[in-house]
Amino acid sequence: MKKAIVFTALAFSAATLSAQYNIDLSRVTPPSIEYLKMGNTGPKGKEIRVNNLYMDEGGIPQLPVMGEFHYSRMHPNYWKDALLKMKASGINIVATYCLWSVHEEMEGELSWQEHLNLRRFIQLCKEVGLKVHLRIGPYCNAEIKNGGLPDWIIGNPNFRTRSNDPLYLNYVRHWYEAIYKQVKGLLYKDGGPIMAIQLENEYVSQGMIISHLMNLKKMAVEIGFDVPLYSMTHWMDSEYPKGEIVPYAGFYIEAPWVTSGKEEMPTSNFEFFTYNRLSDNIGTDIIKIEGDVESLNGENNDSPFFTCEIGVGSTTFRHRRAVVPEELAGEMINLRLGCGANLMGYYMYVGGSNPVGEKRTFQSSGPRINYDYQAPIREFGTLGTVMQETKKYNYFMNDFGTALAPAAAYLPTSNQNRNNLQWAVRLHNNSGYLFCSNYLYRNSKKDYKNVQFKVKLKDETLRIPNHKITVKDGTYFLWPFNQNMGGVQLKYATVQPICSLKEGNTRTFFFFEDDQIGGEYLLENKNIQDIKVNNGVCKADKNGYFINQLVPGTDCSIEITQKDGAKVRLVTLTEEESDQLWKGTIRGKEFVALTASSLIYDEEGITLIDNNPNAEIQMYRNGRFMQKLFRQPAHDLQASIRPLRPMGYGQWIRPAGEEKEVKRNFAIHSFAGVEQAWIRYASESNPICLLNGKEVSSTTLGDYRRADVCKLIQNGENTITFRFPDSTPQPIVAEIEILMTNGQRFVWHTDGTWTGASDKQPVIVVKHKETPHSFAPEEHLALYEVNAPAPTAGEEETRMYINYKGDKANAYLNGNLVADSFYDGTDWILSLSRLKGTIETNPLVLRIDGLKSADANIYFEKNVNPEKCVTPTLDAIKVKQEYRFRFNR
């Protein structure tokens, strides 16, 4: 009897497991398509229209790929290079914030010059061939103080910001009009690239969302912003102006603004297949249940699932120093596509450097300058690790988006049990894609055994794969089914599509095989005259061809000759090779290539970019990958490092004659305020220190004394005095270090310009003992002087890779803050080329602060030992020269 019970339980368990991988789509009703009434759709034949499911251009469904790039956070000399990198990696649309506080730090002083030249930036986007989604605020967030609202707006007592107050709206009108003057003639209707406008950002004031956003839209349209699409970010609330403004979603699995301290990120609802577009507690009015299938409720589906802030990287906050793994990018995109996203908007796609204002630096969190974001294209032009995963999904959306965009997302209700394997299907008519995820950020998942997906369609049932498989921890993928591949019907494949290539009468489709799941193809035999398989086994029957036992690689191909003579090739690459794939179009002709280098292209040809003087590329032509090799003379560049001592540039001085004091007058004339200031001094006497006539209290730190004088420094003239009560004053060495709110660093040392009490009698400079060898442990401070090599001329950048340990580091050039970093265990990269003109003749000063305690409440990756960050150190600097190899395709 017990055996029978056990058998019954096992049978029930097997049936339940089997049911988990079944989805019945035979009777689902897809959402009806309703077009939204936005602005001017644009030139004839290129009209951009938006319906409640997707965007189309010239009547053809699109799945656009949008990347965030803030022009104000990069030197304009490097805009085009970054735009070309965006385009080469599959981006179609550039999203960019107009940060009001950066353009108009002081009221009435609007600037559109240099890194603020919005018009030039938009023109470059058009030149490169990228559309623009302009995010005009007035509030933006963007980790900028006040979200980009100027201080003089925030401090105005006559109105409430981000409200319908008429006076506030008049100020906003002033800002919108200023932007419009810069972009007039560059809207999509005029043949320009600006196809969308975002209004405000993250606006969640209950009861005001619709009225305030509509006031902003009405104002923008009156001014002249007549575009095919108006958008808003849509956080935490289901209320929005339906039919007037499209809500965009955002998803950050790594979110330092949510979690502080040493804890891991909590598992998010976004790490599973779900219709949740906003937050974990969003309402479910757009969802309906049919049997065991979740789908969109067509009656309440008012807007398409568009995104503007998919976080494939992450910014760094002081309390959280996470380093995002490559896999996070692929998993994030895969999940969003499986849930039905039809515009993929990345934040950030291009990292940058926060500008420095007259009064202050602008950041609200994170480093003051660095806005690298671990983005696909990083702060100084290098490619982030997440680029490998990101670009192959971008190419997929570029080439297969027309088929995917009209496909509604269907989720098995078994997904609601988070212990089940997560999967989804997108279906249009009888064709679609199957998405699967067994990856959980910073957590392990079990391996799922005996997995075979059963997809019931209107006229057939597909079982994918042919035999049951194990989906291991860390696996995620998308597989096509019933897709037309250049005239050949692909019933299904267990390899992931990347892109396609048209060469004359031949169409080639590129896939890659997951490391953990064997690839197989099932092809219908209709219209096939001949089939040749290289590095795989083909079995034919009356219904079609089944190909498996693939050995993926550049020569793993299926070549199909159709009855009309046209050819189709299916190439299956390894996962590693898929990371190296690049695709583009030059003078109307597509190319596909494999290279470990970075790649950009224009109408004249292809450029490889590498830190190695030798580069290799394999260009695909007529069924083969053809190798090209390049070589340049190597540049051996070195930087010299000199540790700086406390008062290291100071001279020992003493009063002349009968004088009993030494002093110096110094002036600060700045719009900025004093952020931090210290006096350090050493003397065998015990002098009284005064600043602006007030006695300073100091503390002994090892063999010198230090005083915090931040509150005593004044804008304008200052006087520092050391008064010696002893009958015979002993020599003194001293420095005053001042850090300003705009990032400037001032340092005055004792030297021959100091005087006695009368201001006329110079001090005596004497030879004395050495200054203290190092900063006291209590300061947790180290300074280094770096003499960097002159950067090379031309487009090739020269960069320093700085290996240090500590809490944070700041780089100063001529007293100006030019770069900074919060330590996270990775190299700090700094471009010498972007400092050209001053770095050749002036040393760089690196100021590194250590942690105050190894127990600091900061999240570090496991490879970081906080104990080694208490005493800051600069371990090494490597100078790496970029090499560029240009050739015609």
N, C-alpha and C positions, 0 to 999 in steps of 0.2 A: 504493500500500500504506500509506504514511504517513497519507494522508487517511482511509483506512478505520479506522486505529488511533485517530486523533483523534476521528472520529465515534463509535466504540465507547466511548471514554473519556468523551465528553460525554454520551452516552446513559446510561452507568453512573452518572455524577455526577447527572444529572437524576433517575434512578430512586431513587438514595440520598436525594436532597433531598426527593423526593416521599414516600418511605417515612417520613421523619422526622416528617411531619405526619399520619401515619395511626395510628389506635388501634383495635384490634379488641376490642370489649367484648361481642361476641355470645355468648360462652361463659363469661364471668367468673362466679364464685360469690361473692355478697356475704357479708360476715361474718354469722354467726348472732347473734341478739340474746339476751343473757343479762343479767338484771337483778342488780345488786349488792345485797347486804344491808347497808344502812347503818343509820341511826337512824330515829326517828319521821318518817314521810313528811309529816305535817301534816294540816290540816283536810280533810274529805271534799269531793271535787270539785276541790281545789287541791293534791292530793298531788304532792310533788316526788319523783320516782324517777330513778335513774341506772342506765343499762345500759352495756355495754361499748362503745357507740358514741356515745350522746347522753343528754341529760337531757330528761325530759318533765314537764309540769305538768298535772294533771288528765287525764292520758293523751295530751296533745298534745305532740309533739316541739317542743323549744325550742332556739334557739342563743343563749344568754344573752350579754349584753355587760356586762362588769364593769370598773369603774374604781377605782383605788387613791386613797384620800383619807385622810390621817392627821389625825384630829381634834386630836391634841395639837400639831400644827404650824400651827394657825390660831386666831385669836381667835374665841371662840364666837359673837360678834355676826355673824360672816360665814359661819358654817356653812350656814345655810339658803340663802343666796344661791348658794353654791357647789353645794349639792345640787340646787337648781333648774336651774342651768346644766348640771349633769351629766344630769339627766333630759331637759332640752330638747334635748340633743345625742345622745340615744338610749341612755343608760346605764340598765340594769335593776338592777344589783347594785353596791353600794358595798363594796369591800374595804378593811379598815382594820387596821393593826397596833395592838396594845396593847403599848406600850413600857415594860417593867417599870422600867428605870432612871429613866425620867421620872416615873413614878408614885411610886416609892419610892427616891429618890436616897439617903436615909439610912435604914438599917434601922429598921423599925417606924414610920416616918412616911409611911404611905400617904396619897396625896391623890387625890381624885376631883372636885376643885373647878375652876371656870372652864374653861380649855382642856383640862382633864383629866376633864371631866364626861362620861364614856362613856355613862351612861344617857340623858342629855339628847340626846346625839348620835344614839343609836339611835332614840330617840323621834322626833326630827326626820326621820330616814330614813323611818320609818313614815308620818309626817305627809305627807311629800312623795310617797310611793308607791314607795320603793326598797327592795329587799331588801338584806340585809347578810351579807357573808362575813367573819366575825370571825377575825383571825389572832392567836392568843393566845400565841404563843411557846412556851417562855420566851425562846429566842433568835430574833431577827428580822432581823438585819443592818441594813437600812434606812439605811446610812451613819451609824449611831449607834455611838458607842464601845461596844465589847464586844458589839455586836449587840443592845443593849438589856438585857443582863445587868448588874445594878448592880455597882459597884466592890466593894461589900462581899460580894457573891457570888463574884466573880472572885478576890478576895483571901483567901477562906476556905481555910486550909490543911488542913481536915479532910475534903475531898472533891474529886473531879475533876468539873468542870462538864461538862454535856452528856454525861452518862454514866448508867449504871444504878446508880450509887452510891445506896444507900437514903437517906442523909442529904440528898444533893442532890435526890432525888425528893421528899423531904418539904418542902424549901424550895419546889420547883415547885408542890407541892400547895397550899401557902400562897398562892402567886400565883394559881393557877387558882381557888381558892375565893374570893379577893378579887374577881376578875373576875366570877365567877358571881353574887355578891351584887349586883353592879351591873346585871346584865342579866336577872336572874330575872323570869320573866313575859313576856319579850320574844322568846322563841324561837318559831320558826315553828309548832310544835305548839300554842302558846298564842295564836296569832293575831298574833304579833309578826313582825318582819322577818328575824330571824337564821336563815338557812337552811343555813349551813355553818360549819364550824370548821376552821381550819388549825392543825396541830400542828407546832411547831418550824419551822425554815427552813434550807434548804441543808445538810441533815445528810448527811454523806458518810463517816462513820467506818466503814471496812470491817469487816464481820462484826457490826456492832451496829445497823445501820439498822432491821431488822425488829423486834428485841427492844426497842430504845429507843422507837421510834415506837409500838409496841403498848403499852408501859408508859404512855406519855403518853396514849394514847387511852383505855386502861382507867381511868386516873385521872380524865380529863375526864368520861367517861360516869358514873362513880360519883358525881362531884360534882353532875351534873345536866345536862351539855351533851348533850342528846338531840336531834339534828338530822338532817335528811335526808341530809347529806353531810359526810364527813370527808376532809380533803385534806392533802397535803404538797407542798412544792416538790421537784422531782426532778432534781437536777443530777448529771451525771457518773457515774451508776451505775444499772444496770438493776434493782437489788435494791429491793423495796418490799413492804409487807404486802398482797399481792393479795387483793382482795375485801373488805378492811377499810378501806383508805385509798386515795383516788384520787390518783395522782401528777399534779401540774401542771407544765407546761413553761414555760420562759422563753426569750425571744429578744431580744437586744440587738445590732443591727448596729453602732451607735455605743456602744463599751464602753470608757470611759477607764480602767477597772481592768485592762484587758488590755494596752493599748498606751501607752507613754510616749514622750516625746521628740517630735521633729518629724516622725516617720514617719506616713504614712497608715495607717488601719486595714487590716489584712490582709483580703482577701476571705474571707468566712465561708461555710461550707456552707449556712447558713440563707438565703443570698441566691439559692438555687436551689430548685426543687421537689424535695423529698426527704422520706422518711419519718423522717429523723433528728429525734427529738423532744427530744434533749438536747444532746449535743455531737458533734463531728465523728467521734468514734471509738466511738459507741454500737453495740451489737450489732445484728444484723439478724434477730433471731428472730421479729419480728412481720411480716416481709416475705416474700412469695412471688412468684415470677415465672411468668407464664403467657404464653408466646409473647414478644411485645415489650412486655408490660404488667407493671408493678410494682403489687402491691396488698397489702392487709392479709391476713395469715394469720389466718383466723378462729379456728383452734385455739389460737393464742397471744395473741390480742388480748383481754387481761384487763380493760383499762380504757379509757375514752374518752380522746380527745385533747383535754384541757382545758389552758388556759394561764392563768397568773396574772401573768406579767411580760413583756408585749409592750412593748418600749421604742420608742414612737413619738417620744419626745423623748430627752433625755439630761441627766444631771447634769454639772456642771463640776468637774473636779479641777484642782489647780494646774498639773499638767503637761500637761493637755489641755483646750483651750478651743474645742471644736468647736461650731459653730452648725448645728443640724439643719435640713435643707431640708424644705419642706412635702411633697415627693414621697416622702420616706422613710417617712412614716406610711402613705400609701396602698399603697406597695409592700410594706411589712411585713405589713399586714393581708391584702392580696391573696395573698401567698405562703402565709401560714398557712392561710387558707381553702382554697386550692387543695390544700394538703397534708392537709387533713382536720380541721383544728381545729374543735371544736364548742362551745367556750366561749372567748370572746375577753376576756382579762383584761389591762388596760393598767396599766403602772407607769411613771411616776406619771400619773394622770389629772388630779389637782388638786395643783399645787405648794403649797409652804407655807414657813413660817419655823420653824427649829429653836428650841425653847424654851431658855431660859437657866436653869441650875440655881443652887443656892446655892454649889456648889463650882466648877462649870466649865460651859462650853458642852458640848453632848453629841456634836457631830459627830465622825466618825472620819476623814473625808476631805471635800474640797470646802470651801466657805465655812462659817464657824461658824454663821451664821443662815440664809442663803439656801438653800432647798431647792426652788427654782423648777422644776428639771428640764426646762425648756423644754416644759412639759406643755400639753395642750390648754387647760386652765384654769390660768393661771399664778399665781405667788405672791401677787399682790395683786389677783386677780380679773379681769385682762384675759385675752383669748383668745389663745392661741399660734397661730402660723402653721400648725401641724400640725392644728388643729381642723377646717379646711376639708375636708381629705381624710378625717379620722377620722370625722366625724359622718355623712357620706353612706354610708360603709361600715356604721356603726352602724345607720342606718335600714334599710339593706338586710338586715342580720341580724335586726332586729326584725320586718320585714314578710315576708321570704322564708325565715326560718330554719326554719319548720315543714317546708318542702319541702327545704331544704338539709341539715338535721341528719341525716336517715336516709340521705343519699347518701354512699356510700363513695368514697374518693379513689383514682383510678387514674392512674398516672404512666407515660408511655411510657419504655421503657428508654433511648431516645435522649437523655433528660435527663442520663444519667450522663456523657455527653460535654459538658462545660461550654461548649464552643464552639457547641453547637447551641442553637437557640431553645428556651427553657424554657416548657413548658406542661403542663397537667394537666386531668383531667376528674373531676367528682364526679357519680355516677350512682345513682339510686334507681328501680327498675323501668325505665322507658324514658325518664325525664326527668332533666335535670341541668343542669350549668353547666360551661362551658369557661373555664379560667383561663390567662392568658398573661403572661409577664414578659420584658421586654427592657430592664431597668433594673439597673444595678450601681452601688452606692454609691461615689461619688468616682472612678469609672472609666467610660470610654466603652465602648460595645458597637457592633458593626457593625449596619447595617441588614440585615434579612433580607427578600429579595425573593422573589416568586412563592410566597407563602404561602397555602395553602388547606387547612384542617383537614378530615380525613376521619374521621368517627366512625362506626364500624360497630356497630350495635345488633342486638338479637336479630332484629327483623323489618324493619329498614331501614338504610340508610347515609345519613348526613347529610354534605353538603359545605358548609363554612362558611368564608368567605362564598361568594356566588354566583360571583365571579371572584377570581382570585389578587390578593393585595395585597402591599404592603411594610410590614413591621412595623419602625418606625424605632427608633433608639436612644432610650431613655428612656420607651418605651411599656409600659404594663401595663394589663390589663383583665380583666373577667369577662363572659361572654356566656351568656344562657340558651338552652336548647333543650328542645323538647317540654314546655313549661310551660303549665299551665292558668291563663289570665289572666282570671279572672272569668267563666269559661264559654267563652272563646275559646281555641283551641289555637294557641299560638305555637310554630311549628316551630323557629325560631331567630331571633335578632336580633344584629346587630353593634353594638349600643349597650348601655350598662351600666345595669341597673336600680338605682334608688335606693330608692323607696318606693311605697306605694299609698295611695289615699284612697277612702273609701266615703261617698257622698252619696246617700241614698235608694236609688233603683233603679239608680244609676250607680256604676261602679267605675273609677277613674282610676289608671293606672300611669305613674310618672315615670321617664324614662331620661335619660341624657346621651350625647352623641356625643363620642368622643375627638377631640382636635384633629387627629390625624394619620390617622384611619381613617374613611372614610365610613360612615354608618349605613344599615342595611337591615333590613327585617322580612320574614319569610315566615309567612303565616297560613293555617291550614286554612280551607276555606270552610264547614265544618260549622257549622250553627246560626247562620250569618250571613245576615241579611236585607238589610242595607244597609251600605255602608262609604263614608265621606267622608274624604278626605285633604287636609290643608292644609299647604302648603309641602313637598310631596313628590310623587313620581310613583308611581301604582298601576297594576300590570299584573295582570289577572285571567286565569285559565284554569280548566279543569275541577277542578283540585285545590285551588286557593286563590288567595291574593293576595300578590304580591311588591311591596313598597314600597321605593323607594330615591330617590336624588337629593334627599335631605332638606336643608332649610335650617333647622338647629336654632335654637330660640328659644322664647319663651313662647307663640307662636302656631303652632308646628309640632306638629300633632296628627293622630291617626288616630281617627276616631269610628266605632264599630261598633254598629249596632243589631242585636240578636239577635232570633230569631224569637218569643221570648216578650215582646219589648218592652224588655227590660233593655239598658242601654247600657254599653259599655266604651270608655274613651278611653286612648290611648297618646300621651303627651306627651314630645317629645324636646327637651331643653334643651341649651344649649351647655355646655362644660366650666366656663366661668366662672360661669354661672348655677347649675350644680350645686353649686359652692362656697358659694353664698348660700342654698341651700335649707334650710328648717327644717320639722320636722313635730312635731305634738303632739296631745293629746286634752284637751278641756275639757268637763267635764260629759257625758262619754260621746260627744262629737262630735269627729271628727278634723278637723285643719286642716293645710294645706300652704301655705307662704309663702316668698317670696324677699325677702331683705334683706341688705345688707352690714353691718348692725348686729348686735350680739349680741342674743339673744332668750331670755326666760324666760316661763313661763306658770304659772298656778295655776287654781283653779276659778272665779276671778273674771274672768280675762281674760289678755291678753298684755302684756308690758312689753318695749319696745325699749330697748337700752342703747348709748349712743354717746358718743364724745368730741366730737361735732359737735352744735351746738344745733339742727340740722335733720336729720331722719331720714325715711326712706321705706321702705315695705313694700308688697309686692304679695301680696294674699291670693287664693288660688285658690278660685273659686266657680263651679259650673255651667259648666265648660268655659272659663273666662276668668280671667286674673290681673287683679285690681282694685287700683288704686294708692291708697294712703293716704299723706298727707304730714303731718309734724308739725314744730312749730317752738317754740322757747323763747327767751327773752332770753339772750344770750351773757354769760358771766362772763369778764371780763378779769383774770386772776390772775397776779401776778408774784412771783418770789422775788428777794431781794437777796443778793449774794454778796460777802463780804469776805475776801481772802486773809489768813491769819494768819502773823505773823512768828515766828521762834524767840524765845521769851520775850516775845512780843508783849503779854501782859497783865501782865508784870512791871514793877516800879518800880525805878529806880536807888536804891540805899540805901548808907549807909556807917555804920560804928560811931559811936556818940556818945562824946564826951569822949575819955578816954584808952584806951577799949576797942580791942582789936586783932582782934576777930572779930565776926561776925554769925552767928546761928543761928536755927533754927526747930525746934520739936517738932511732929511730926505722927503721927497714929495710924491704923493700918489694923486694923479689927476685921472679919474676914471668914473664912468657911469656905473661901474660894478661896485659891489660891496666886498668887504673883507670876509672871507669864509673861515680861514684859519691863519693864525700868526704865532710865531715863537721867537724868543730870543735865546740863543745858546752862547755861553761864554765860559772861559777858563782863566783863572788867575790865582797866583799864590797869595795875593791880597784878598780881602773880602769886601769888594766894592759894593756900593749901593747903586742899584740900577733904577733909572727913571725913564719913563716914556711920556713925552709931552707933559713933563713936570710931576707926574704921579709915580710914586714908588712902586716898583714891580716886585711881586713875591715870586721867588724862584725855588726850585727843588734841585738837590744834588743828584745827579745821575752818573755814577761812576766817577770819572775824573773831569767832569764838567757840570755846569748848572744849566737848567732850562726853565723858561717862564712862558706861560701862555698869555699872550698880550692881544688876543683877537679883539677884545672890547676896548682897547686903548688906542688902536690905530684909527686915524681919522683921514677922511678924504681931504687932500690938500697937503699943507706943510706939517711935518712931524719932526720931532727931535728925540734922539736916543742919547742918554747920558750915563756914564759910569763915573761915580764920585768915590774917591779914595779917602777914607778917614785916616789911614796910616800916614806917618810922617814921611815915609819913603814908599811911594806907590810902586807896586810890582807890575811887570808887563801883563797885558791882557790881550786875549784873542777872542773875537766875538763875531757873531753873524745874526742877522734878523731875516727870517724867512716868512714871506707873506703869500698866501694862496687866495686868489680872488674868486668871486662867484662866476666870473666869465672864463675861468680856467687859467688866467695869467698867474705866473709865479715870479715874485720879486725877491731878490736876495741882495742884501748889503753886507759887506765884510769890513772888518777893521783893516785899515791901510793908511797910507800917507795923506789921504784927503780928510781924515778926522782932525779935529782941532781941540784946543783947550777951551776954557770957559769964555774967553774973549772972542771966539770965532776967527781970530786973526793969527793966533799962534798955532802952527801945525804941530802935530804930535811927533814923537820920535819913533821911527820904526827900528826895532832891535832884533837881533838874532837871539833866539831863545830855544827852548826845547820844542819837539814836534807837537803838533796838535794831536788830540785824542785819535787813536787808531781806528775806532769804529763807534757807531752809534750805540748807546747804552741799550741793553736788552729791554728796558722798560719802554723804549720808544718804538720797538717793533718796526724798525725803519732801516732801509738800505738805499743808497744812491750810487749811481754809476754814470760815468761819462763815456759815451760811445762815439768813437770816430768811425763813421761809416764810409764805405767807398762811394765815389761818385756814381750815380746811376747812369746806365747806358743811355744813349740818345735814341730817339725813335719810339716805336710802339711797344717794344719789348720792355716789360717792367722788371725792375730790380727790387727784390723783397728781402726783408730780414725775418727769420724764424727765431723767435726769442723763447728760450727755455728758462723759465724762472719758477720760483715757488714763493708763495705768500698769499695775501688776501687780495690785493689789487695793485695795479701798476699804472703809472702815468708817464707819458713821454712828452718832454718839453723841448722846444727848439726856439732859441732866442727868448726864452721866458714864456712862450705861448704853448698852451696845451694842444698837441697835435694828434694824440692817440691815447687810448687807455684800454685797460683790460681788467676783468674780474677773473682771478685764477680758477681754472677748472680742470687742470691736469693736461691740457693740450698746449701746443705751441701757440704763442701770440704772434700773429703775422702782421707785419707793418711794411707798407710800400715806401721805398726810398724814392721811387720815381715821382710820387705825388707830393714829395717835399723838395723836388728839384728847384735849384736856384738858391737854396739856403743850406741844405744838408751837406753840400760839397765843401763849404767853408766853415761851418759851425758844428760843434759837437752836439749830440743829442744827450739830454740828461734823462735817465730813467729813475724815477722815484718809486720804490716798491715798499708798500706797507704790508706788514705781516699780520696774521691773526692775533688778536689779543689773548686768545686762549685756544688750545687744541679742542676744547669742548664747545667751541662756538656753535650756536644753533643754526648751522648751515648744512645744506645737502650737498655732498660731494659724491662723485662716482667712486666705486670701490678701489680703483687704482690710486686714489689720492690719499695720502697719509696726512691728516691735519697737523700732527705733531711737527712735521717738517715744514709747515707753513707759518709757524709762530715766529721763527727767525727768518726773515726774507732773504732770498739768495737769487742771484743771477747765475745760472749754471753754464749757459752757452748761448752763443748767437751764430747761426749759420746764415750766410748770405747766398741766396739762390737767384740765379739769373734766368729770366724767361727767354725762351728761344721760339721764334716764329718761322714756319716753313710754308711758303706760299706756292701754289701750283694750280694750273688749269685742270679741270676734271677730265 
